[in-house]
Amino acid sequence: MARNQGKGKSSAGRRGSRRSLKLGAAIAGVLVVASLVGWFAYRAAADLPGERLADQGNLHIQTVSDPHVPYNSEPPTSGPHLPYIAPWGVHTRPIPNELQVHNLEDGGVMVQYNCTCPELVEKLRAIVSRYEKFVILAPYPTMKTRIALTAWTRLDRFEELDEARVVRFIDRYRGIDHHKR
């Protein structure tokens, strides 16, 4: 036994040191992965298209004339709405706010315009026609911009057509159901 004295750590001590190193490396790895996931989640949320608006809930009303709280945007992005939806696709008449909001709740995206501009409408029609469901094109004669895109709690408004911007908005929000569970 005298030969082991002074020659360094025992084999049990070396195993304990290795275990500590492995545990430290595992903790460091978990921290690196968690940081990366957090950073990517932050970047994804920061890069969402459109302005985020407060959620005004999903109260059902029975008619367009039923009294309800005013919408917090024009066009609206959430709030009181009728218990049925408008057909997906291209519309030539404005869709009442109370109807379009239910489409948004069901995962729809509204592409709306305010102009007498057949060339713009035709270009928007071509974009919207690529989607079988969850997208509507309609006029909105009282809004302050020429083009508005809406999804549940999201709004993007602009004056000149940017096809990539429209497609990005549609692709990001189309089909996401917002019913409260």
C-alpha positions in Angstrom: 0.0 0.0 0.0 2.9 2.3 0.6 3.6 2.3 -3.2 0.3 4.2 -4.0 1.0 7.0 -1.6 2.1 10.2 -3.3 1.5 9.0 -6.9 -1.6 11.2 -7.6 -5.3 10.5 -7.5 -6.8 7.1 -7.1 -8.8 5.5 -9.9 -12.0 6.5 -8.0 -10.9 10.1 -7.9 -10.2 10.1 -11.6 -13.6 8.7 -12.3 -15.2 11.4 -10.2 -13.3 14.1 -12.1 -14.4 12.7 -15.4 -18.0 12.5 -14.2 -17.8 16.2 -13.2 -16.3 17.2 -16.6 -19.0 15.3 -18.4 -21.7 16.9 -16.3 -20.3 20.3 -16.9 -20.1 19.7 -20.6 -23.7 18.5 -20.7 -24.9 21.6 -18.8 -22.9 23.8 -21.2 -24.4 22.0 -24.2 -28.0 22.4 -22.9 -27.4 26.1 -22.3 -26.0 26.6 -25.8 -29.0 24.8 -27.4 -31.5 26.7 -25.2 -29.9 30.0 -26.2 -30.0 29.2 -29.9 -33.7 28.1 -29.7 -34.5 31.3 -27.8 -32.7 33.4 -30.3 -34.4 31.8 -33.3 -37.8 32.1 -31.7 -37.2 35.8 -31.0 -36.1 36.4 -34.6 -39.1 34.5 -36.0 -41.5 36.6 -33.8 -39.7 39.8 -34.6 -39.9 39.1 -38.3 -43.6 38.5 -38.6 -45.3 40.5 -41.4 -47.8 43.3 -40.5 -48.6 45.3 -37.5 -49.7 43.4 -34.4 -53.0 44.6 -32.9 -54.7 43.8 -29.6 -57.0 40.8 -29.7 -60.6 42.0 -29.3 -61.9 38.5 -28.7 -64.3 36.4 -30.8 -67.8 37.2 -29.6 -70.6 36.0 -31.9 -73.3 38.5 -32.8 -76.4 37.6 -34.8 -76.7 40.5 -37.3 -74.5 43.2 -38.8 -76.6 45.8 -36.9 -76.2 44.2 -33.5 -74.4 46.7 -31.2 -70.8 45.8 -30.3 -67.5 47.4 -29.3 -65.9 49.3 -32.1 -63.1 47.6 -33.9 -59.5 48.8 -33.1 -58.5 49.0 -36.8 -59.8 49.5 -40.3 -60.1 46.9 -41.7 -60.7 44.9 -38.5 -58.5 42.1 -37.4 -60.5 40.6 -34.5 -63.6 41.2 -32.4 -67.3 40.6 -32.6 -68.5 38.7 -35.7 -71.3 36.8 -37.4 -71.7 33.1 -36.8 -70.9 32.2 -40.4 -68.2 33.0 -43.0 -68.0 34.6 -46.4 -67.0 32.3 -49.3 -63.2 32.1 -49.9 -62.0 33.7 -53.2 -62.6 36.9 -55.2 -65.5 39.2 -54.3 -66.6 42.3 -56.3 -68.6 43.8 -53.4 -67.4 44.9 -49.9 -67.7 42.3 -47.2 -69.2 43.6 -43.9 -66.6 43.9 -41.1 -68.7 41.6 -38.9 -68.6 38.9 -41.6 -64.9 39.2 -42.6 -63.8 38.9 -39.0 -65.2 35.4 -38.7 -63.2 34.5 -41.8 -60.1 35.8 -40.0 -60.9 33.7 -37.0 -61.2 30.6 -39.1 -57.7 31.2 -40.5 -58.5 33.5 -43.4 -56.5 36.3 -44.8 -58.3 39.3 -46.4 -56.7 41.2 -49.3 -58.6 44.4 -49.7 -58.3 47.5 -51.9 -59.7 51.0 -52.1 -59.4 52.4 -55.6 -60.9 52.4 -59.0 -57.8 50.6 -60.4 -58.6 47.6 -62.7 -54.9 46.8 -63.3 -54.2 46.6 -59.5 -57.4 44.5 -58.9 -56.4 42.1 -61.7 -52.9 41.7 -60.2 -54.4 41.0 -56.7 -56.9 38.6 -58.3 -54.1 36.7 -59.8 -52.4 36.4 -56.4 -55.5 35.4 -54.5 -56.5 32.9 -57.2 -53.5 30.8 -56.3 -55.1 29.8 -53.1 -58.2 27.5 -53.0 -59.1 28.3 -49.4 -58.5 30.8 -46.6 -57.9 33.9 -48.8 -60.4 36.6 -49.9 -60.0 39.5 -52.2 -62.6 42.3 -51.8 -63.0 46.1 -52.2 -63.0 48.2 -49.0 -64.1 51.6 -50.1 -63.7 53.5 -46.7 -60.1 52.5 -45.8 -57.4 55.1 -45.9 -54.9 53.2 -48.0 -55.1 51.5 -51.4 -54.2 48.0 -50.1 -54.7 46.3 -46.8 -53.9 42.8 -45.7 -55.6 41.4 -42.6 -55.3 38.2 -40.6 -56.3 37.6 -36.9 -54.7 40.5 -35.0 -52.4 41.4 -37.9 -52.7 44.3 -40.4 -50.4 45.5 -43.2 -51.3 48.6 -45.2 -49.6 50.1 -48.2 -50.2 52.2 -51.4 -48.3 50.3 -54.1 -48.5 46.6 -54.9 -45.6 44.6 -53.7 -46.4 41.0 -54.7 -43.7 39.5 -52.5 -45.1 41.3 -49.5 -48.7 40.1 -50.2 -47.6 36.5 -50.8 -45.4 36.5 -47.6 -48.3 37.8 -45.5 -50.8 35.2 -47.0 -48.3 32.3 -46.6 -47.5 33.3 -43.0 -51.1 33.6 -41.7 -53.3 31.5 -44.0 -55.0 28.5 -42.4 -54.2 29.3 -38.7 -57.4 28.8 -36.7 -58.0 31.2 -33.9 -61.0 29.8 -32.1 -60.7 30.0 -28.3 -60.5 26.5 -26.8 
